[in-house]
Amino acid sequence: MRHIAIVGSGPAGYYTAEAAIKQWGDQVHIDVFDRLPVPFGLIRTGVAPDHQSIKGVSKRYEATAGTDNVRFVGNVTIGKDVTIAELQDLYDAVILATGAPNDRPLGLPGEQLANVFGSAAFVGWYNGHPMFADLDPALSHDTAVIIGNGNVALDVARILAKAQSEFHGSDIVSHALSALDGSRIRRIVILGRRGPHQIAMTPKELGELAHLTRARPQVDPADLPDAALDEALDPGLRKSVNHLRAFAAATGGADTDDAIDIEFDFFAAPRAIIGEDRVEEIEVERTRLEDGKAVGTGETYRIPAGLVVACIGYQTSRIPDVPFDDRNGRFANEDGRIAPGLYCVGWARRGPTGTIGTNRPDGFSIIEKIAEDMPEPAGKPGRAGFEALAQARAIDYVKFTDWKKIEQAEIANARDGSPREKFVAVDRMIEAAGKDIS
Ligand SMILES: Cc1cc2nc3c(=O)[nH]c(=O)nc-3n(C[C@H](O)[C@H](O)[C@H](O)COP(=O)(O)OP(=O)(O)OC[C@H]3O[C@@H](n4cnc5c(N)ncnc54)[C@H](O)[C@@H]3O)c2cc1C
């Protein structure tokens, strides 16, 4: 029997488990560890709560998790409760699929001011990640600034702009829904250092803004390149730019008293966040493009704002004794190989890029490499060894059947029209699993 430990139960973790079963059939046992008592990583805590059809991909991971070869070992943090060296003693291969859960710092003066957040924290707040459930952002100022020109920036803008009725069918957590109900935000500025042709926003997400009851997306026509230049763009990007052109022509958006302006401020690089204790203004420098790069022009201006959310990317969390690539904020690796018997996949391998599906070929390719590196299992103890360690250390881990109890309780607690009300505290999850929280 071959024994594999996968650390992280997000898309990369479960696609890798699926690939291992394809490769070795019933000759492999896979333990999928997660620091949370609940599986599926960013499918649960990143993907927007009003995009339930995308979250549906977890059904596929459930099919993998439900096979006899695969076990979920939740509420166990690798690097803290169990070391990497211990896992390596027990399993033929250890695969880190821990994602990139930390916000990349902005590196600007004032970023420590209150009500300045990274998107991991802000999204975690409205999506019920236990680490960020208590964030309590103030939504009392009329202007919010979002930094970044990717889909996460659009998710944040959309969540801030939606009317309460538009959350019907979503699983946004109740604490966020009620905070948004009292929100005074009427203007959302999305800052991008470069221009409309350089965005990383997909057409579906951009198009959605035009259909919100309160949102008035706006683009300065002067920021748009000559329309003839759109011909050279990839079809997806061209569609996105078409949406921006429609916003510039003001053909989309709401016309109500409680309208929320969503202004795309292109060629705009944040330089400082200003305020006494809490953010009051953000200083921005106008840029121009030189060889595809944003270069400051020296012209600055300030935007009064009470909330700043930086959606500029993520970093992997370090794990003691695992080599780290500081420059790229992920584990140091060569095509997923870190050291003999130690591998990484998904965002922990390549950084925070691509879609959910991008993690699938990643998982399959790492299993091919393991098969190449270790044609035969080494006779390690695997699960039985982990059971002994868990008993000795009194680690009462959460099994997949326990998670199903948590899930049932979340479904039972759902408000009308919502698929579930997530538990946002680890203790409550453990309790719902019928375990002792002491
Ligand atoms: C806000 C946001 C919205 C997104 N929306 C979409 C979308 O709509 N469509 C789309 O295609 N993609 C979307 N993505 C991208 C998608 O979520 C990622 O491609 C994918 O989740 C990466 O998978 P992963 O398994 O590498 O990491 P993750 O999903 O982050 O999973 C990592 C897992 O590792 C666990 N872990 C971390 N450290 C440890 C440790 N030390 N010990 C044990 N466990 C640990 C974590 O708890 C987590 O469960 C979105 C991403 C974000 C941030």
PDBQT file of the ligand as one rigid body, heavy atoms in Angstrom, charges set to zero:
ROOT
HETATM    1  C1  LIG A 501     -11.949  35.816  -3.276  1.00  0.00    +0.000 C 
HETATM    2  C2  LIG A 501     -11.712  34.710  -4.276  1.00  0.00    +0.000 A 
HETATM    3  C3  LIG A 501     -12.707  34.377  -5.190  1.00  0.00    +0.000 A 
HETATM    4  C4  LIG A 501     -12.474  33.393  -6.157  1.00  0.00    +0.000 A 
HETATM    5  N1  LIG A 501     -13.469  33.102  -7.039  1.00  0.00    +0.000 NA
HETATM    6  C5  LIG A 501     -13.246  32.195  -8.000  1.00  0.00    +0.000 A 
HETATM    7  C6  LIG A 501     -14.245  31.912  -8.974  1.00  0.00    +0.000 A 
HETATM    8  O1  LIG A 501     -15.350  32.478  -8.931  1.00  0.00    +0.000 OA
HETATM    9  N2  LIG A 501     -13.947  30.998  -9.940  1.00  0.00    +0.000 N 
HETATM   10  C7  LIG A 501     -12.741  30.354  -9.997  1.00  0.00    +0.000 A 
HETATM   11  O2  LIG A 501     -12.501  29.553 -10.920  1.00  0.00    +0.000 OA
HETATM   12  N3  LIG A 501     -11.766  30.596  -9.091  1.00  0.00    +0.000 NA
HETATM   13  C8  LIG A 501     -11.995  31.495  -8.092  1.00  0.00    +0.000 A 
HETATM   14  N4  LIG A 501     -11.025  31.741  -7.176  1.00  0.00    +0.000 N 
HETATM   15  C9  LIG A 501      -9.757  30.981  -7.255  1.00  0.00    +0.000 C 
HETATM   16  C10 LIG A 501      -9.852  29.593  -6.558  1.00  0.00    +0.000 C 
HETATM   17  O3  LIG A 501     -10.500  29.758  -5.324  1.00  0.00    +0.000 OA
HETATM   18  C11 LIG A 501      -8.448  28.991  -6.405  1.00  0.00    +0.000 C 
HETATM   19  O4  LIG A 501      -7.953  28.698  -7.716  1.00  0.00    +0.000 OA
HETATM   20  C12 LIG A 501      -8.388  27.715  -5.599  1.00  0.00    +0.000 C 
HETATM   21  O5  LIG A 501      -9.160  27.775  -4.422  1.00  0.00    +0.000 OA
HETATM   22  C13 LIG A 501      -6.933  27.382  -5.201  1.00  0.00    +0.000 C 
HETATM   23  O6  LIG A 501      -6.946  26.102  -4.647  1.00  0.00    +0.000 OA
HETATM   24  P1  LIG A 501      -5.893  25.584  -3.567  1.00  0.00    +0.000 P 
HETATM   25  O7  LIG A 501      -6.369  24.216  -3.221  1.00  0.00    +0.000 OA
HETATM   26  O8  LIG A 501      -4.517  25.772  -4.078  1.00  0.00    +0.000 OA
HETATM   27  O9  LIG A 501      -6.025  26.565  -2.288  1.00  0.00    +0.000 OA
HETATM   28  P2  LIG A 501      -7.219  26.795  -1.263  1.00  0.00    +0.000 P 
HETATM   29  O10 LIG A 501      -8.538  26.724  -1.906  1.00  0.00    +0.000 OA
HETATM   30  O11 LIG A 501      -6.876  28.047  -0.545  1.00  0.00    +0.000 OA
HETATM   31  O12 LIG A 501      -7.111  25.576  -0.217  1.00  0.00    +0.000 OA
HETATM   32  C14 LIG A 501      -6.053  25.503   0.720  1.00  0.00    +0.000 C 
HETATM   33  C15 LIG A 501      -6.501  24.717   1.945  1.00  0.00    +0.000 C 
HETATM   34  O13 LIG A 501      -5.349  24.468   2.759  1.00  0.00    +0.000 OA
HETATM   35  C16 LIG A 501      -5.700  24.603   4.136  1.00  0.00    +0.000 C 
HETATM   36  N5  LIG A 501      -4.468  24.877   4.891  1.00  0.00    +0.000 N 
HETATM   37  C17 LIG A 501      -3.671  25.976   4.793  1.00  0.00    +0.000 A 
HETATM   38  N6  LIG A 501      -2.603  25.857   5.604  1.00  0.00    +0.000 NA
HETATM   39  C18 LIG A 501      -2.721  24.664   6.245  1.00  0.00    +0.000 A 
HETATM   40  C19 LIG A 501      -1.920  23.973   7.201  1.00  0.00    +0.000 A 
HETATM   41  N7  LIG A 501      -0.768  24.475   7.681  1.00  0.00    +0.000 N 
HETATM   42  N8  LIG A 501      -2.349  22.761   7.661  1.00  0.00    +0.000 NA
HETATM   43  C20 LIG A 501      -3.517  22.228   7.195  1.00  0.00    +0.000 A 
HETATM   44  N9  LIG A 501      -4.291  22.845   6.268  1.00  0.00    +0.000 NA
HETATM   45  C21 LIG A 501      -3.907  24.034   5.797  1.00  0.00    +0.000 A 
HETATM   46  C22 LIG A 501      -6.702  25.750   4.119  1.00  0.00    +0.000 C 
HETATM   47  O14 LIG A 501      -7.518  25.752   5.286  1.00  0.00    +0.000 OA
HETATM   48  C23 LIG A 501      -7.489  25.474   2.827  1.00  0.00    +0.000 C 
HETATM   49  O15 LIG A 501      -8.608  24.638   3.099  1.00  0.00    +0.000 OA
HETATM   50  C24 LIG A 501     -11.229  32.706  -6.187  1.00  0.00    +0.000 A 
HETATM   51  C25 LIG A 501     -10.239  33.040  -5.263  1.00  0.00    +0.000 A 
HETATM   52  C26 LIG A 501     -10.470  34.020  -4.316  1.00  0.00    +0.000 A 
HETATM   53  C27 LIG A 501      -9.391  34.373  -3.333  1.00  0.00    +0.000 C 
ENDROOT
TORSDOF 0
